[in-house]
Amino acid sequence: MPNLINAELGASLSRNKLYYNRYRFYIYTSFGFVPKSILLLAKLKLLTLTMEKQKLNN
């Protein structure tokens, strides 16, 4: 009987861990789940574009 309880507990823990990992790597946006890496790339691209604009203005 204790084995069954442990198995059940383990299953719920691993499920929670899966959700946690998903939320850690995905940010919820209005479009749904977007991987953080894609958002990071978009931010970097935006940053370089604004820097280039500033260089042109100077």
C-alpha positions as CSV (number, residue, x, y, z in Angstrom):
1,M,0.0,0.0,0.0
2,P,2.7,2.6,0.8
3,N,4.2,2.0,-2.6
4,L,1.0,3.0,-4.3
5,I,0.9,6.2,-2.3
6,N,4.5,7.0,-3.1
7,A,3.9,6.3,-6.8
8,E,0.9,8.6,-6.7
9,L,2.9,11.3,-5.0
10,G,5.8,10.9,-7.4
11,A,3.4,11.3,-10.4
12,S,1.9,14.5,-9.1
13,L,5.4,15.9,-8.3
14,S,6.8,15.1,-11.7
15,R,3.7,16.6,-13.3
16,N,4.2,19.8,-11.3
17,K,7.9,19.9,-12.3
18,L,6.8,19.6,-15.9
19,Y,4.5,22.6,-15.6
20,Y,7.1,24.5,-13.8
21,N,9.7,23.9,-16.5
22,R,7.2,24.9,-19.1
23,Y,6.4,28.2,-17.4
24,R,10.1,28.8,-16.8
25,F,11.0,28.5,-20.5
26,Y,7.7,29.9,-21.9
27,I,6.3,33.4,-21.2
28,Y,2.5,33.7,-21.6
29,T,1.7,36.4,-24.1
30,S,-1.5,37.3,-25.8
31,F,-0.5,35.0,-28.6
32,G,-0.1,32.1,-26.2
33,F,3.1,30.5,-25.0
34,V,6.2,32.0,-26.5
35,P,9.6,30.6,-25.7
36,K,11.8,33.1,-23.7
37,S,14.7,32.5,-26.2
38,I,12.6,33.9,-29.0
39,L,11.5,36.9,-27.0
40,L,15.2,37.5,-26.0
41,L,16.2,37.4,-29.7
42,A,13.5,39.9,-30.5
43,K,14.7,42.2,-27.8
44,L,18.2,42.0,-29.0
45,K,17.2,42.7,-32.5
46,L,15.1,45.7,-31.4
47,L,18.1,47.0,-29.3
48,T,20.5,46.8,-32.3
49,L,18.0,48.5,-34.5
50,T,17.5,51.4,-32.1
51,M,21.3,51.7,-31.7
52,E,21.7,51.8,-35.5
53,K,19.1,54.6,-35.6
54,Q,20.9,56.6,-33.0
55,K,24.2,56.2,-34.9
56,L,22.4,57.5,-38.1
57,N,21.0,60.5,-36.1
58,N,24.3,61.5,-34.7
